[in-house]
Amino acid sequence: MNNPKESPSLHTPCSDPRSAGTVALRWQGARLELLDQRLLPAQEHWITLETAAGVAQSIHDMVVRGAPAIGISAAYGVALAARKAEGDDWQAEVKMAIRELAASRPTAVNLFWALQRMERVLEGCVALDEARQRLEGEAVAIHEEDLAANLAMADHALEAMGLSSGNSSPVSVLTHCNTGALATGGYGTALGVIRRLHEKQLLKQVYADETRPWLQGSRLTAWELVRDGIPVTLNADGAAAAILATGEVRWIIVGADRITANGDVANKIGTYSLAVLARHHKVGFMVVAPSSTVDMALKSGAEIPIEERDGKEVREIRGIALAPEGVPVFNPVFDVTPANLIDLIVTEKGVVQNPGTSGMHGLFG
Ligand SMILES: CSC[C@H]1O[C@H](OP(=O)(O)O)[C@H](O)[C@@H]1O
């Protein structure tokens, strides 16, 4: 990956060949380019943002989504705010932009982790020029660290699965939502593990839940995996139980939006039911997430703010009615899986086995 000091204005994917390919965002110095994920897979349309307000709106509207990608985009939004700030109140202007970005979505702690990191840099800056330089460098660092974390987590996961020796039989897995390059700084979290399994000829098949109502699975995960030539079978969310009943799937591998101190995990709606199914069918349940997703300030998942989005997302698809107009809808877009239903939590800092016993304290103090 380019050294930000040498080419701070053009962020290109990591030089590691394993990270080439799909990206969700591109930093171009004075602007951030986002692949509009609302239009995939039909259209690959990039939008250009030059203000923090534009980035905040893009996060809220899910132009860009996925816990790590949200944090990275928000960090670049702060860098854009510094570029636009002027006059004696420049620091206050940037702090206002941070507040606006923080209000874009409530559940993924990566957003607040990234903004707190940017605010710490801001508070250490005396002059505007210095702030512009240092905030851009910090945003690029957050981006690069996330990509490196994904590559590391893939290694940790295969080792924890007992598959890194290379003499194992290929496995079938099931995944939910999208946790790939489109949700991160590149390569992916759960999908990064799946990419690594494929790279090492250890993957027989991926079942991808379509993931109603926003369809991250059918529109994004299937798109990423087909582009990479990875054997994916798309399934309705309701088919997951029947797939597990066949006995073919060895692991369910998912991402996370927030992991609390006791190991509870907030993730895309439908994750909790998969964890119950996994336990019933004696299938491994693995959560893959960078440490920027861990929130040790929260004791348990009961404290995680769960985003509810417009009922329209359930009643319609692309403006086509799927339900009676105005019918009441319950649309929480995340749920909480209790730690005692999780077998492994994989982070770049290491693996937590059976988080239901000691939570995250072994790795995160
Ligand atoms: C590695 S992405 C983590 C997480 O983010 C997704 O949510 P959304 O698409 O609403 O931003 C989903 O919960 C993924 O598992």
The ligand as an ORCA input file, in Angstrom:
! r2SCAN-3c Opt
* xyz 0 1
  C     -17.912     -5.978      8.343
  S     -19.430     -5.149      8.217
  C     -20.197     -5.485      9.706
  C     -21.710     -5.425      9.627
  O     -22.245     -4.209      9.028
  C     -23.443     -4.562      8.297
  O     -24.532     -3.720      8.576
  P     -25.029     -2.622      7.488
  O     -25.001     -3.271      6.137
  O     -26.439     -2.255      7.954
  O     -24.063     -1.465      7.632
  C     -23.753     -5.951      8.776
  O     -24.365     -5.929     10.051
  C     -22.357     -6.518      8.835
  O     -22.283     -7.762      9.414
*
